[in-house]
Amino acid sequence: MTGSRRSTDDSIQSASWLESANRHIHYGFSLIRQDGWAYFFKRLYQFSIWQGKHAYQSLRINLTGHRNGQLIKVGDIHLTPALEPQNFEGSSTSPASISYHDNLVLQGASSHQQSIIERERITQQGQALFSNRRVLFVSPIRVLGGGANLIILAAKAMQRMGVDAQILNLNVHRHWFERNYPDLNLPVVFADIEDVSRLAENFDAVIATSNPTVAWIAPASGKRPDLALGYYIQDYEPYFYSAGTHEFQKAAASYTLTPNLIRMVTTPWLADQIEIHHHVQSTIVGAHMDTDLFQPRPRRDPSWPERPLRVTAMIRPTTPRRNPKMTMAILKQASNMVPSLIQVQLFGCDPADPGLASLEQDFAWQLAGELRSTQVANLFNEADIFVDYSDFQALGLTALEAMATGLAVIVPANGGTNVYAQHEQNCLVVDTHDQAACSNALRRLIEDDGLRLRLQANAISTAARFFAELPAINMLKALFPEMK
């Protein structure tokens, strides 16, 4: 019996492996058809090098272990309501015994409740104008990240408006996606690249969400002239690549690839970049975040000043524009200067990421790894300060989420952060090309309790206004202008 079960398990694993290999082979041929053999071999070489480095780092970690307890496990925060504003009223708890974080919890609940009326009004308007429309987001989601979460949030907001909103992902990503997004409560279609345009013909509008996907959807308009072609743009992607490379040219071409493309951007800065470089205009639909998830909640751990201040940062060694080297250097400087005042907690990369070894590590820090949104919300809820020293941010979603959770935040001046960031009112805005200015900003938040606490309080009410319903209805108005 045991032998039979083992044989069955082996057969299942073998079938699973073959299925996965088949998906990757199909994906490889799709890349060849889209971009040619040269690009395919370039990507294969890059992937092989990264995998080799990753395997080496994993082996080294297993053999040597981690110094200073650097790995931390972060659980999920579940979508239960935050504390109601009246919960402290009439209780035996005296106002003097309520901690500063308790006040932030109350403020967050109040700001959230105030937005509900406007969200419901927008939802009802969407139902009246766009109910029964069919919209497909083409999004090859393969990594945990804010961009994917925003697409999902927008699709769900459209669903509440009576729109049949669905997401199309690639077959090659299916296993990973279903493991990391269980119980999504949103229709997801899995297909190969060459099937995208055919599937898009069954909808009233199809939305590309990254530069490669524009080419995938473009052929659909030839068979369905009435099909609305949208491009939801969350960043200026040519800045991701070196000028003149195949990737740069493809990203730059995506904004004007088809004449009837409806470009929808999150911030005025993005609209300006596209107009400056490509001489076409875009519709600003606005920014959003998960306001139901990111809000202050009662803490599991003690709060400052009963413990050191917790400083958090996202570290992505493979993304130079996020300034990982400078970020770690500044955190090291602050930690060594005031070691008893702060705890540094990082997230955003795997402990075995090959690039992590090249960064400053000679100070006390903890790494939570790659996190789901619910885990990020939990990490933020137990923290006090978040720093983002990126070269630029088209929006700075993670900083906005940190503000919503009641953290004092540092954001880069370059980019679109000005849609929510007000220097010394709800955050600190710095020139991230000036390392001394970035370091001084963090030191101010650590040493100036009054400034830090004021920024935390003001940040919550600002961030609560960035709910998903407003960009969702703005997208629908851009796609279906005859219905406005």
C-alpha positions in Angstrom: 0.0 0.0 0.0 2.8 2.4 0.9 4.7 1.5 -2.2 1.6 2.1 -4.3 1.0 5.5 -2.7 4.7 6.5 -3.3 4.4 5.4 -6.9 1.2 7.6 -7.3 3.0 10.6 -5.7 5.9 10.2 -8.0 3.6 10.0 -11.0 1.9 13.2 -9.8 5.2 15.0 -9.3 6.4 13.8 -12.7 3.2 15.0 -14.4 3.5 18.4 -12.6 7.1 18.8 -13.7 6.2 17.9 -17.3 3.3 20.4 -17.3 5.6 23.1 -15.9 8.3 22.4 -18.5 5.7 22.4 -21.2 4.4 25.9 -20.1 8.0 27.3 -20.0 8.7 25.9 -23.5 5.6 27.5 -24.9 6.6 30.8 -23.2 10.1 30.6 -24.6 8.7 30.1 -28.1 6.4 33.1 -27.5 9.4 35.3 -26.6 11.2 34.2 -29.8 8.1 35.0 -31.9 7.7 38.4 -30.2 11.3 39.5 -29.9 13.6 37.2 -31.8 16.3 34.7 -31.0 18.8 37.3 -29.9 16.6 38.6 -27.1 15.6 35.1 -26.1 19.2 34.0 -25.6 20.0 37.2 -23.8 17.1 36.6 -21.3 18.1 32.9 -20.9 21.7 33.9 -20.2 20.6 36.5 -17.6 18.3 34.0 -15.9 20.9 31.3 -15.8 23.5 33.6 -14.2 21.0 34.8 -11.6 19.9 31.3 -10.8 23.5 30.2 -10.3 24.2 33.1 -8.0 21.0 32.4 -6.1 21.9 28.7 -5.6 25.3 29.6 -4.4 23.9 32.1 -1.9 21.3 29.6 -0.6 24.0 27.0 -0.1 26.2 29.5 1.7 23.3 30.6 4.0 22.5 27.0 4.8 26.1 26.2 5.7 27.0 29.4 7.6 23.6 30.4 9.1 22.6 34.0 9.8 24.4 36.4 12.1 22.5 38.4 14.7 19.1 36.7 14.0 18.7 38.7 10.8 15.7 36.7 9.5 12.3 37.6 10.9 8.9 36.0 10.2 6.0 38.4 9.6 2.4 37.1 9.8 -0.7 38.4 8.0 -3.0 41.1 9.0 -6.6 40.1 8.1 -9.2 42.5 6.8 -11.1 43.0 10.0 -12.3 46.5 10.8 -9.9 48.7 12.7 -11.0 50.1 16.1 -14.2 52.1 16.0 -13.7 55.7 17.0 -16.1 55.4 20.0 -14.5 52.3 21.5 -12.6 54.3 24.1 -15.6 56.4 25.0 -17.4 55.5 28.2 -14.8 52.8 29.0 -12.8 52.6 32.2 -9.7 53.5 30.3 -8.6 57.0 31.1 -7.4 59.3 28.3 -4.0 59.6 29.9 -3.5 55.8 29.6 -4.2 55.7 25.9 -0.9 55.5 24.0 0.0 57.7 21.0 -0.5 54.7 18.7 -4.0 54.1 20.2 -4.8 57.6 19.1 -3.5 56.8 15.6 -5.8 53.8 15.5 -8.8 55.9 16.4 -7.8 58.5 13.8 -7.4 55.9 11.1 -10.8 54.4 11.8 -12.4 57.9 11.7 -10.6 58.7 8.3 -11.7 55.4 6.9 -15.3 55.8 7.9 -15.4 59.3 6.4 -14.3 57.9 3.0 -17.0 55.3 2.9 -19.8 57.7 1.9 -17.8 59.0 -1.1 -16.8 55.5 -2.1 -20.4 54.3 -2.1 -21.4 57.4 -4.1 -18.8 56.6 -6.8 -19.8 53.0 -6.9 -23.4 53.8 -7.5 -22.4 56.2 -10.2 -20.4 53.4 -11.8 -23.3 51.1 -11.6 -25.6 53.6 -13.4 -23.1 54.2 -16.2 -21.1 51.0 -16.8 -23.0 48.1 -15.4 -22.6 44.9 -17.6 -19.6 46.2 -19.5 -16.8 43.7 -19.9 -13.2 44.7 -19.2 -10.0 42.6 -19.4 -6.8 43.6 -17.7 -3.8 41.9 -19.4 -1.3 41.5 -16.6 1.5 38.9 -16.7 1.8 38.9 -12.9 4.8 36.8 -11.8 6.2 38.6 -8.7 4.7 40.0 -5.5 4.5 43.8 -5.9 2.4 46.9 -5.6 1.7 47.2 -9.3 -0.1 43.9 -9.4 -2.0 44.7 -6.3 -3.3 47.9 -7.7 -4.5 46.2 -10.9 -6.4 43.7 -8.7 -7.9 46.5 -6.6 -9.0 48.4 -9.6 -10.7 45.3 -11.1 -12.5 44.5 -7.9 -13.7 48.1 -7.6 -15.1 47.8 -11.2 -16.8 44.6 -10.2 -18.6 46.4 -7.4 -19.9 48.8 -10.1 -21.4 45.9 -12.0 -18.6 45.6 -14.5 -17.5 42.1 -15.6 -13.8 42.8 -14.8 -11.3 40.0 -15.4 -7.5 39.5 -15.3 -5.5 37.6 -18.0 -2.2 36.1 -16.8 0.1 33.8 -18.6 0.0 30.0 -18.3 3.7 30.0 -17.3 2.9 32.0 -14.2 -0.2 30.1 -13.2 1.3 27.9 -10.4 3.0 30.8 -8.8 0.0 33.1 -9.1 -2.5 30.7 -7.6 -0.2 30.0 -4.7 0.4 33.6 -3.9 -3.1 34.9 -4.6 -5.5 32.3 -3.1 -9.1 33.1 -2.7 -8.8 36.1 -5.0 -12.6 36.3 -5.7 -11.8 37.7 -9.1 -12.0 35.9 -12.5 -8.6 35.1 -13.9 -7.9 33.8 -17.4 -4.7 32.0 -18.1 -3.4 31.8 -21.7 -0.3 32.0 -23.9 0.9 35.2 -25.4 -0.4 34.4 -28.9 -3.9 33.8 -27.5 -4.3 37.2 -25.9 -5.7 39.2 -28.8 -8.2 36.5 -29.6 -9.5 36.4 -26.0 -9.6 40.2 -25.9 -12.2 40.2 -28.7 -14.8 38.9 -26.3 -14.7 42.1 -24.1 -15.7 45.7 -24.5 -12.3 47.0 -23.4 -8.9 45.4 -22.9 -6.2 47.1 -20.8 -2.5 46.6 -21.2 -0.6 47.0 -17.9 3.1 46.9 -18.9 5.0 47.7 -22.1 5.1 44.1 -23.6 1.3 43.7 -23.2 0.5 46.6 -25.5 1.8 44.6 -28.5 -0.2 41.6 -27.3 -3.5 43.4 -27.4 -2.9 45.6 -30.5 -4.1 43.0 -33.1 -7.5 42.7 -31.5 -8.6 46.1 -32.7 -8.2 44.9 -36.3 -11.0 42.4 -35.8 -13.0 44.5 -33.4 -12.8 48.2 -34.4 -15.2 49.1 -31.5 -12.9 47.5 -28.9 -11.5 50.0 -26.5 -7.7 49.6 -26.1 -6.4 51.0 -22.8 -2.9 51.2 -21.3 -2.8 51.5 -17.5 0.6 53.1 -16.9 2.0 53.0 -13.4 5.6 54.0 -14.2 7.7 55.4 -17.0 9.2 52.1 -18.1 12.0 53.3 -20.4 13.7 54.6 -17.2 14.0 50.9 -16.1 16.6 50.2 -18.9 19.8 51.5 -20.3 19.2 53.8 -23.3 19.5 52.1 -26.7 18.9 48.5 -25.4 16.1 46.3 -26.9 14.1 46.7 -23.7 14.4 50.5 -23.7 13.3 50.8 -27.3 10.4 48.4 -26.8 9.2 50.3 -23.7 9.5 53.6 -25.5 7.6 52.4 -28.5 4.7 51.1 -26.4 3.1 54.5 -25.8 2.5 55.1 -29.5 2.3 51.5 -30.8 -1.3 51.8 -31.9 -3.1 55.1 -32.8 -6.2 54.4 -30.8 -4.5 53.6 -27.5 -6.1 55.2 -24.5 -3.2 56.0 -22.1 -4.3 56.1 -18.4 -1.7 57.3 -15.9 -1.7 57.6 -12.1 0.1 61.0 -11.7 0.7 64.2 -13.6 4.4 63.5 -13.5 3.8 60.4 -15.6 1.7 62.3 -18.1 4.5 64.9 -18.4 7.2 62.2 -19.1 5.1 60.7 -21.8 4.2 64.0 -23.4 7.9 65.3 -23.3 9.4 62.1 -24.8 6.6 60.9 -27.1 4.5 64.0 -27.8 1.2 62.4 -26.9 -1.3 63.1 -24.1 -2.6 60.8 -21.4 -5.6 60.7 -19.1 -4.8 61.2 -15.5 -7.0 58.7 -13.7 -5.4 59.1 -10.3 -3.5 57.0 -7.7 -4.9 54.5 -5.3 -4.0 51.9 -2.6 -5.8 49.4 -0.4 -7.3 51.7 2.2 -9.2 48.8 3.8 -5.9 47.0 4.6 -3.5 49.8 5.3 -4.7 51.6 8.4 -3.4 51.6 12.0 -4.6 48.7 14.2 -3.9 47.8 17.8 -0.4 46.5 18.1 1.0 43.1 19.2 4.2 44.5 20.5 4.9 47.5 22.8 5.1 50.9 21.2 7.8 53.5 21.4 9.1 54.7 23.9 8.8 51.3 25.6 11.0 50.0 22.8 13.4 51.5 20.2 12.0 53.2 17.1 11.5 50.8 14.3 12.8 52.0 10.9 11.7 50.0 7.8 12.8 50.1 4.2 12.2 48.1 1.1 15.5 46.6 -0.3 15.7 45.3 -3.9 19.3 44.7 -4.8 18.5 44.0 -8.4 16.7 47.3 -9.0 19.3 50.1 -9.0 16.8 52.9 -9.3 15.5 52.0 -5.8 19.0 53.0 -4.5 19.6 49.9 -2.4 23.3 50.6 -1.8 22.7 54.2 -0.5 19.7 53.0 1.6 21.8 50.4 3.4 24.7 52.8 3.9 22.4 55.4 5.5 20.7 52.8 7.7 24.1 51.6 8.8 25.2 55.1 9.6 22.0 55.8 11.7 22.2 52.4 13.4 25.8 52.8 14.4 25.3 56.4 15.5 22.3 55.7 17.8 22.3 51.9 18.2 20.0 51.9 21.3 17.4 54.2 19.7 16.4 52.3 16.5 15.7 48.8 15.1 16.1 48.4 11.4 13.7 46.0 9.6 14.0 45.3 5.9 11.8 43.6 3.3 11.5 43.2 -0.4 14.1 40.6 -1.3 14.8 36.9 -0.6 17.6 36.3 2.0 19.5 34.4 -0.8 19.2 37.2 -3.3 22.7 37.3 -4.9 22.7 41.1 -4.8 22.3 41.3 -1.0 25.9 40.3 -0.4 27.2 43.4 -2.2 25.4 45.8 0.2 26.4 47.2 3.6 25.6 44.6 6.3 27.9 45.4 9.2 25.2 46.7 11.5 22.1 45.3 13.3 19.3 44.7 10.9 16.5 42.2 10.3 15.1 40.9 7.0 11.5 39.8 6.5 12.0 38.7 2.9 9.4 39.1 0.1 6.0 39.8 1.6 2.4 39.7 0.6 0.4 42.9 1.1 -1.1 41.6 4.3 2.3 40.9 5.7 3.6 44.4 4.7 0.6 45.9 6.5 1.5 43.8 9.6 5.2 44.9 9.5 4.2 48.6 9.1 1.7 48.4 11.9 4.5 47.5 14.3 6.9 50.2 12.9 7.4 53.9 13.3 9.4 55.2 10.3 9.6 54.2 6.6 12.3 55.5 4.2 12.3 55.4 0.4 15.5 56.7 -1.1 14.7 55.7 -4.7 16.2 57.8 -7.5 12.5 58.6 -8.5 9.1 57.3 -7.8 6.2 57.6 -10.3 4.0 57.4 -7.3 5.7 55.8 -4.3 2.9 53.3 -3.4 4.8 51.7 -0.5 5.4 55.0 1.1 1.8 55.9 0.7 0.8 52.6 2.3 3.2 53.3 5.2 1.6 56.8 5.7 -1.8 55.2 5.8 -0.6 52.9 8.6 0.6 55.8 10.6 4.4 55.9 9.9 6.6 58.9 9.5 7.9 58.7 5.9 10.7 59.9 3.8 10.0 60.1 0.0 12.1 61.2 -3.1 11.4 64.6 -4.5 11.9 63.4 -8.1 8.7 61.9 -9.6 5.0 61.9 -8.7 5.1 61.8 -4.9 3.8 65.4 -4.8 0.2 64.1 -5.4 0.2 63.2 -1.7 3.5 64.3 -0.2 3.7 67.7 1.6 7.1 68.4 3.0 7.2 68.7 6.8 3.4 68.4 6.9 2.7 64.7 6.3 6.2 63.4 5.4 9.7 64.6 4.6 10.6 65.1 0.9 14.3 64.8 0.0 16.6 65.0 -3.0 17.7 61.4 -3.2 20.8 62.4 -5.2 22.1 64.1 -2.0 23.1 61.4 0.4 23.8 63.8 3.2 20.3 65.3 2.9 18.8 61.8 3.0 20.8 60.9 6.1 19.9 64.1 7.9 16.2 63.6 7.2 16.3 60.2 8.9 18.2 61.6 11.8 15.6 64.3 12.2 12.8 61.7 12.4 14.7 59.7 15.0 15.7 62.7 17.2 12.7 65.1 16.8 9.8 63.3 18.5 7.4 66.2 17.9 8.1 66.3 14.2 7.8 62.5 13.9 4.5 62.3 15.8 3.0 65.2 13.8 3.9 63.7 10.5 2.4 60.3 11.6 -0.9 61.9 12.5 -1.2 64.0 9.3 -0.2 61.1 7.1 -3.2 59.0 8.0 -5.9 61.5 6.8 -4.0 62.1 3.6 -3.6 58.5 2.6 -7.2 57.5 3.4 -8.4 59.6 0.4 -6.6 57.3 -2.1 -9.3 54.6 -2.4 -9.6 52.4 -5.5 -13.1 53.5 -6.6 -12.1 56.9 -8.0 -9.3 55.7 -10.4 -11.6 52.7 -11.4 -14.4 55.0 -12.5 -12.0 57.4 -14.2 -10.6 54.4 -16.2 -14.1 53.5 -17.2 -14.9 57.0 -18.3 -11.7 57.1 -20.4 -12.5 53.8 -22.0 -16.2 54.5 -22.6 -16.4 58.3 -23.1 -19.9 58.1 -24.7 -21.3 56.9 -21.3 -20.1 59.9 -19.3 
